[in-house]
Amino acid sequence: MHAPFKKRVFRYISQMQLIYTRSFFLSIICALAMGILEAQPLPEPTILSGTITNEKGVPLQFATVAVLNQSRGTITNEQGFFELRGLQLGDSIAAQMLGYQAYFFTYQGQENLAIQLKISAQVLNEVMVVADDDYLYNLIDKCKKKLGYEAYSSKCYMSLESYNVDSINPNQKQQIEMQEAYYNGYFNGPNLSELKLKAGRFALLKFDKRYFHSTETSKAVLMHDLIKTNDHFPDQPLNMSARQLKKSYELTLVRSFYGRKGNIIEIGFEPKEDDKALFSGTLWIDEEQNIQKIALYQANAKYHPFVPFGHITSLDTVDLNITKTFENVNGKPQIKSVTFNYALSYRSKMNEHRKLISKAFIYAYNYKKLFQLPYFQFTNAMYKDYIQISALPYNSYFWDNSVEFTVGITNPRKTASSTPALLPLPAKTCSIPERTHGKKAFSKNLTSSGQKILD
C-alpha cells in the first residue's frame, strides 16, 4: 500500500472512531440526563378550594374565582364551593359577583379559603323615582335600543344537573343526571346562537327502573331571545315596545349601587295582572344604559319549549327561571353567563304524578380564543346533546389536564337508600355509578325518559 494512501486511510479511520466515540459519549450523557429527569418526582398539582358566602353566611352560587389577566378560573356551585387548579405562587386572584364588592388576594400556597363578599355600597339620593315618574320605563327603553345583533364568539363551559323530587316530601330530591361539556359558543348580541362541542361527559342514575336524560337543553337555551318575542317563552320588558311595557308591567326601583365600572340600577318588574304569558323578574342597568343582568321567572308558564315523550304522557306545569349576565366589551354588552333552570310536573303512562328539576349553566370565559374542535360531523337530529357527547371519543388527556373554567366540585353526597352513592364529577371520570360516558363504556340499551324541545 502506498504511504500517502495509507495515511489517508488511517486518517479516515481515526476520524470515524472519533465521531463514533463522541456519539457514544453523547448517547451516554443523554441517557443519564433522561434517567435523572425520569427519576425526579412530578410536582404535586396546586389546588385551592374554598367557599364563598355573603355577609350573612349564605352560599353564593356562580361567583367567579379567577386568575387576573388570564382565562383560568372557576365558578362556585350551589353550595358556594369552588376548586381552582394549576396555580403558581404569586398569582393574583379575584373573587367576584355582580352586586358584591370584589375580593382580591395573592396565592401563597393556601389550600382552603372561606371568602365572604360584602354587598356593594348603596348609592343614596342619586335616583329619585315617584309613582307617576316615567324614569324607569324610559331607562329600560334606552337599554333595549342599545341591544344589537353584533356577532362574537367565546369558549364556553356548560354544566347540567337533574333531580327527581320525592312525591311525598317535596323537600327531598335525588340527583339522577349530571353533564358537563366545553363548547365554542357563537353569539348575536344578547343571544346565544350556536354551540359547537369540544368535549363532554355525562352520567345517569336509575330511578323507578328507568333513566331520565335532558336530551336537548342546549336547544332550549338557544331558542330564548331577549329582543324578539316568540311562542316558546313568556314575554318580558326587553321584547316589548314602550307602550306595551307601560300597559303590562309595574316597575320598582330595588336599589342603586356602585358596580365595578360605575353605578348600577336594579329594577324589579311584575305583570299588572296574573298573566302566565309574562315573566316577572329584575333587570340591572349600568350608567351607560347597558344591560348587566336580567333574571326571569314564571311558575306554571303558559309558553315553554317542552313537549312530553317516552313514558311521560302529559306535562301538568312547567316552571321557568332564566338568568343572563353580561360584560361590557368595547362598549357593547356581551353574554357572560346563562342560567336555565326548569321544573317539570308530569304524569306517566301509569298515571303517576312526578316532578323533575333541571339546572343548566353556561359560562363564556374567553372571547379571544376558541377551541380547536375535533373533526366530527353532526346532524340536527333529536337528542342532539345526548348523541354528540355519546358519539365523541372520551378525551382523557383533556379532562385530566384541563385548566379551563369549571364549576366547583362538592364533597361526595350519599343517598339514604340502598341505591349507589351519588358522587360529583371528579377530575378523571363521570361519577354516578350506574351509567357514564367517560372512561367506562356507555350502554345504549336503556329504557329512558326525558323532554323533547319543540321545533
DOKOL-649263 format. One line per 8 residues: number of its first residue (from 0); their letters; for each residue x, y, z of C-alpha. Coordinates in Angstrom, 3 decimals. Example, Ala and Ser with C-alpha at 12.3 -4.5 7.8 and 13.67 -1.06 7.14 Angstrom:
BEGIN
0 = as = 12.300 -4.500 7.800; 13.670 -1.060 7.140
//
This chain:
BEGIN
0 = mhapfkkr = 0.000 0.000 0.000; 1.374 3.374 -0.942; 2.342 5.550 2.026; 0.194 8.628 1.087; -2.856 6.412 0.518; -2.183 4.515 3.767; -2.027 7.782 5.700; -5.347 8.859 4.221
8 = vfryisqm = -6.971 5.526 5.189; -5.734 5.737 8.789; -6.772 9.386 8.978; -10.302 8.406 7.790; -10.477 5.504 10.279; -9.306 7.789 13.116; -11.942 10.389 12.211; -14.655 7.711 12.160
16 = qliytrsf = -13.513 6.408 15.559; -13.573 9.951 16.928; -17.089 10.525 15.575; -18.239 7.173 16.968; -16.606 7.909 20.332; -18.193 11.356 20.531; -21.587 9.901 19.553; -21.182 7.160 22.173
24 = flsiical = -20.388 9.643 24.947; -23.187 11.933 23.788; -25.599 8.981 23.950; -24.415 8.164 27.466; -24.869 11.786 28.563; -28.380 11.914 27.026; -29.305 8.614 28.663; -28.045 9.834 32.034
32 = amgileaq = -29.933 13.105 31.649; -33.119 11.254 30.771; -32.619 8.976 33.728; -32.194 11.974 36.024; -35.314 13.609 34.586; -37.322 10.412 34.944; -36.096 9.929 38.481; -37.326 13.350 39.533
40 = plpeptil = -40.839 13.185 41.036; -43.508 15.199 39.272; -44.636 18.269 41.185; -47.884 17.921 43.060; -50.768 19.797 41.374; -51.584 23.025 43.169; -55.226 23.122 44.235; -57.008 25.879 46.101
48 = sgtitnek = -60.504 25.110 47.366; -62.944 27.071 49.469; -66.384 28.591 49.840; -67.866 31.994 49.077; -70.748 33.381 51.130; -72.388 36.735 51.717; -72.188 38.644 54.983; -74.996 36.515 56.444
56 = gvplqfat = -73.197 33.271 55.635; -75.497 32.351 52.730; -73.595 30.498 49.948; -73.213 32.466 46.715; -73.718 30.394 43.580; -71.954 31.310 40.308; -69.421 33.658 41.878; -66.203 33.626 39.828
64 = vavlnqsr = -62.738 32.916 41.230; -60.191 33.676 38.523; -56.518 34.402 37.991; -56.283 38.035 36.905; -55.410 38.723 33.258; -55.748 35.039 32.396; -58.581 32.812 31.167; -58.165 30.385 34.076
72 = gtitneqg = -60.655 30.184 36.866; -63.692 28.511 38.338; -67.269 29.209 39.396; -68.905 28.381 42.704; -71.613 25.734 42.805; -74.927 25.777 44.642; -73.159 25.383 47.999; -70.755 28.249 47.225
80 = ffelrglq = -67.887 25.759 46.854; -65.009 26.262 44.400; -61.818 24.479 43.413; -59.063 26.232 41.447; -56.253 24.167 39.908; -52.889 24.820 38.277; -51.921 27.833 40.387; -48.456 29.283 40.755
88 = lgdsiaaq = -47.100 31.097 43.783; -47.696 34.827 43.408; -50.769 34.513 41.167; -53.200 37.402 41.703; -56.734 36.096 42.135; -60.109 37.819 42.295; -63.391 36.510 43.715; -66.264 38.476 42.174
96 = mlgyqayf = -70.022 38.533 41.782; -72.291 41.219 40.407; -73.817 43.215 43.239; -70.936 42.489 45.629; -67.552 44.067 46.285; -64.709 42.122 44.653; -62.239 40.311 46.927; -58.588 40.244 45.763
104 = ftyqgqen = -55.786 38.108 47.157; -52.407 36.583 46.238; -51.879 32.833 46.096; -49.178 31.883 48.608; -49.760 28.155 48.852; -53.112 28.261 50.683; -55.133 25.052 50.475; -58.510 26.291 51.694
112 = laiqlkis = -60.209 29.674 51.956; -63.520 30.915 53.321; -64.352 34.120 51.450; -67.117 36.488 52.479; -68.272 39.047 49.904; -69.830 42.312 51.019; -72.805 43.853 49.237; -71.845 46.792 47.047
120 = aqvlnevm = -72.378 50.180 48.673; -75.747 51.767 48.051; -75.934 54.997 46.064; -78.197 57.224 48.137; -80.314 60.113 46.818; -78.938 59.820 43.294; -82.088 58.423 41.724; -85.444 59.740 42.898
128 = vvadddyl = -88.427 57.866 41.453; -92.054 58.690 42.257; -95.186 56.727 41.372; -96.082 58.799 38.298; -92.500 59.090 37.053; -91.544 57.584 33.677; -87.849 57.377 34.543; -87.627 53.569 34.890
136 = ynlidkck = -89.725 52.923 31.780; -87.516 55.283 29.764; -84.376 53.674 31.163; -85.490 50.207 30.037; -86.411 51.598 26.611; -82.924 53.137 26.234; -81.328 49.872 27.364; -83.302 47.926 24.771
144 = kklgyeay = -82.259 50.286 21.968; -78.583 49.644 22.791; -79.019 45.913 22.280; -77.996 44.757 18.833; -77.072 41.610 16.979; -73.287 42.019 16.785; -71.633 38.639 16.232; -68.905 37.400 18.580
152 = sskcymsl = -67.623 34.076 19.886; -66.119 32.598 23.034; -65.037 29.416 24.743; -67.956 28.165 26.836; -68.412 25.770 29.719; -71.766 24.072 30.341; -72.945 22.041 33.312; -76.323 20.411 33.888
160 = esynvdsi = -77.858 18.605 36.856; -81.297 16.965 37.104; -83.164 15.827 40.211; -86.173 13.644 40.926; -88.365 15.286 43.575; -89.935 12.992 46.169; -93.722 12.891 45.657; -94.429 12.624 49.406
168 = npnqkqqi = -91.806 15.038 50.712; -91.103 17.778 48.125; -88.081 18.949 50.126; -86.281 15.698 49.350; -84.716 15.258 45.930; -82.343 12.762 44.366; -79.849 13.651 41.677; -80.397 11.462 38.610
176 = emqeayyn = -78.359 13.187 35.900; -75.088 15.065 35.596; -73.473 16.534 32.494; -70.603 18.882 31.716; -69.155 19.962 28.391; -66.958 22.557 26.691; -68.037 24.324 23.522; -67.167 27.062 21.123
184 = gyfngpnl = -70.070 29.448 21.624; -71.341 31.809 18.933; -73.447 34.823 19.902; -75.597 37.504 18.303; -75.830 40.438 20.695; -77.617 39.316 23.895; -78.439 35.859 22.487; -76.576 32.586 22.194
192 = selklkag = -76.988 31.313 18.627; -74.835 28.166 18.358; -72.749 25.747 20.434; -70.074 23.515 18.862; -68.896 20.683 21.088; -65.235 20.347 22.092; -65.540 17.669 24.794; -68.289 16.372 27.049
200 = rfallkfd = -69.186 13.712 29.588; -72.337 12.700 31.445; -73.702 10.262 33.989; -77.158 8.877 34.723; -78.625 7.204 37.802; -81.598 4.852 37.554; -84.821 5.687 39.369; -88.139 3.839 39.135
208 = kryfhste = -86.486 1.301 36.790; -85.746 3.959 34.199; -83.324 6.755 33.324; -84.010 10.416 32.679; -81.781 12.440 30.374; -82.098 16.045 29.204; -81.802 15.436 25.503; -81.843 18.957 24.095
216 = tskavlmh = -81.372 21.502 26.867; -78.886 23.497 24.809; -81.538 23.854 22.093; -83.948 25.395 24.602; -81.248 27.887 25.649; -80.582 28.810 22.012; -84.289 29.403 21.401; -84.565 32.082 24.086
224 = dliktndh = -84.343 35.560 22.525; -84.118 38.685 24.691; -85.119 41.079 21.930; -87.777 39.290 19.885; -90.972 37.715 21.169; -91.573 34.051 20.343; -94.121 31.328 21.018; -91.863 29.245 23.273
232 = fpdqplnm = -91.328 31.635 26.191; -93.298 34.257 28.129; -92.731 37.885 27.150; -90.589 40.274 29.205; -89.785 44.032 29.170; -86.949 43.890 26.630; -89.090 42.415 23.847; -91.914 44.945 24.269
240 = sarqlkks = -92.489 48.391 22.870; -92.505 51.300 25.328; -96.281 51.438 25.112; -96.697 47.702 25.740; -94.280 47.889 28.664; -96.272 50.600 30.464; -99.502 48.737 29.813; -98.248 45.347 31.005
248 = yeltlvrs = -95.771 45.951 33.853; -95.338 47.675 37.190; -91.736 48.766 37.720; -89.975 49.363 41.048; -86.529 50.629 41.944; -84.995 47.809 44.005; -81.684 49.553 44.672; -78.900 51.600 43.141
256 = fygrkgni = -75.301 50.667 43.936; -71.677 51.024 42.891; -70.537 48.342 40.464; -67.030 47.610 39.257; -67.397 50.122 36.418; -69.857 52.675 37.719; -73.346 52.877 39.145; -75.881 50.117 38.527
264 = ieigfepk = -79.647 50.370 38.937; -81.650 47.245 39.780; -85.248 47.400 38.516; -87.966 44.966 39.524; -90.809 44.215 37.104; -94.115 42.480 37.808; -97.096 41.937 35.468; -100.031 44.190 36.340
272 = eddkalfs = -102.295 41.151 36.052; -101.729 37.496 36.929; -100.648 36.591 33.426; -98.786 33.293 32.887; -97.699 34.614 29.487; -95.408 37.226 31.099; -92.167 36.815 33.032; -91.564 38.514 36.364
280 = gtlwidee = -88.038 39.436 37.365; -85.301 42.023 37.807; -83.168 43.980 35.355; -79.757 45.521 36.134; -78.682 48.506 34.021; -75.422 50.463 34.292; -74.917 54.228 33.932; -74.232 53.801 30.184
288 = qniqkial = -77.725 52.244 29.799; -76.124 48.852 29.077; -77.689 45.689 30.446; -75.656 43.945 33.148; -78.060 41.231 34.242; -81.628 40.046 33.771; -83.424 37.449 35.908; -86.687 35.981 34.604
296 = yqanakyh = -89.064 33.618 36.384; -92.561 32.269 35.885; -94.377 29.475 37.722; -96.673 27.379 35.537; -95.619 29.211 32.388; -98.203 29.386 29.616; -95.486 29.222 26.960; -92.469 26.914 27.134
304 = pfvpfghi = -90.386 24.847 24.684; -91.053 21.382 26.157; -93.303 18.547 24.967; -93.648 15.089 26.574; -92.287 11.874 25.084; -91.294 8.415 26.240; -93.191 7.326 29.336; -94.306 10.935 30.022
312 = tsldtvdl = -97.882 11.346 28.746; -98.616 14.937 29.811; -96.964 17.975 31.345; -99.029 19.483 34.157; -96.847 22.524 34.888; -93.539 23.967 33.709; -91.724 26.480 35.919; -89.008 28.582 34.278
320 = nitktfen = -86.147 30.505 35.883; -83.673 32.095 33.456; -80.819 34.456 34.307; -78.365 36.092 31.907; -75.374 38.195 32.928; -73.324 40.451 30.655; -69.913 42.046 30.364; -69.165 45.271 28.511
328 = vngkpqik = -66.655 44.672 25.708; -65.755 47.718 23.612; -68.833 49.497 24.912; -71.215 46.657 23.971; -72.840 44.121 26.344; -71.760 40.539 25.664; -73.121 37.439 27.379; -71.085 36.256 30.351
336 = svtfnyal = -73.346 33.512 31.692; -76.740 31.887 31.193; -78.590 30.029 33.936; -81.503 27.992 32.588; -83.488 26.215 35.323; -86.815 24.492 34.870; -89.148 22.233 36.875; -91.479 19.782 35.140
344 = syrskmne = -94.553 18.303 36.809; -95.852 15.461 34.675; -97.919 12.307 34.562; -96.606 8.951 33.374; -98.330 6.164 31.448; -99.104 4.569 34.823; -100.849 7.838 35.823; -98.099 8.558 38.340
352 = hrkliska = -97.535 12.204 39.208; -93.834 13.134 39.132; -91.696 16.266 39.360; -88.244 16.765 37.874; -85.902 19.724 38.263; -83.073 20.525 35.823; -80.414 23.204 36.295; -78.254 24.210 33.340
360 = fiyaynyk = -75.434 26.744 33.425; -73.376 28.139 30.520; -70.361 30.368 31.098; -68.468 32.306 28.404; -64.922 32.916 29.592; -62.563 33.603 26.690; -63.679 35.922 23.876; -60.204 35.996 22.292
368 = klfqlpyf = -59.502 32.319 21.622; -61.598 29.332 20.548; -61.037 25.593 20.928; -59.606 23.511 18.110; -62.624 21.268 17.567; -62.491 17.532 16.798; -63.443 16.707 13.223; -66.865 15.151 13.623
376 = qftnamyk = -69.971 15.863 11.588; -73.311 16.021 13.406; -76.827 16.384 12.046; -79.681 18.299 13.654; -81.278 15.082 14.877; -83.323 14.668 18.043; -81.416 14.114 21.297; -78.614 16.339 19.938
384 = dyiqisal = -76.798 16.920 23.262; -77.053 13.243 24.168; -75.890 11.973 20.750; -72.969 14.384 20.390; -71.445 13.600 23.774; -72.010 9.854 23.284; -70.518 9.863 19.775; -67.288 11.711 20.533
392 = pynsyfwd = -64.470 9.521 21.946; -63.709 10.309 25.563; -60.710 12.659 25.667; -58.960 11.608 28.886; -55.983 13.911 28.302; -58.276 16.948 28.058; -60.202 16.119 31.242; -57.109 15.111 33.235
400 = nsveftvg = -55.024 18.156 32.313; -57.504 20.913 31.530; -57.186 24.202 33.408; -60.236 25.664 31.664; -63.102 27.212 33.618; -65.294 24.785 35.542; -67.914 24.709 38.277; -66.772 23.878 41.815
408 = itnprkta = -66.836 20.244 42.931; -68.570 19.320 46.164; -67.746 16.606 48.631; -69.404 13.225 47.910; -73.033 13.021 48.965; -74.538 9.691 49.984; -78.125 8.686 49.435; -80.184 7.452 52.340
416 = sstpallp = -81.468 4.401 50.459; -79.642 1.341 49.183; -79.014 2.918 45.786; -75.370 3.665 44.915; -73.855 6.843 46.338; -74.201 9.848 44.056; -70.780 11.396 43.574; -69.811 14.636 41.813
424 = lpaktcsi = -67.773 14.702 38.614; -64.113 14.279 39.647; -61.148 15.201 37.503; -60.974 11.911 35.613; -64.322 10.190 35.178; -68.024 10.676 35.436; -69.259 9.640 38.765; -72.846 8.488 39.015
432 = perthgkk = -72.008 4.782 39.137; -74.973 3.458 37.146; -74.154 4.663 33.628; -71.462 7.047 32.452; -69.897 8.419 29.318; -66.260 8.690 30.320; -63.592 6.069 30.741; -66.322 3.443 31.064
440 = afsknlts = -68.380 2.492 28.037; -71.977 3.710 27.956; -74.603 1.088 27.194; -77.099 2.153 24.535; -79.714 -0.427 25.655; -81.645 1.524 28.268; -85.204 2.479 28.983; -85.221 6.235 29.250
448 = sgqkild = -87.402 9.271 29.531; -86.861 12.953 29.100; -88.195 16.069 27.475; -88.214 16.983 23.830; -87.818 20.542 22.614; -90.372 21.965 20.222; -89.086 22.936 16.775
//
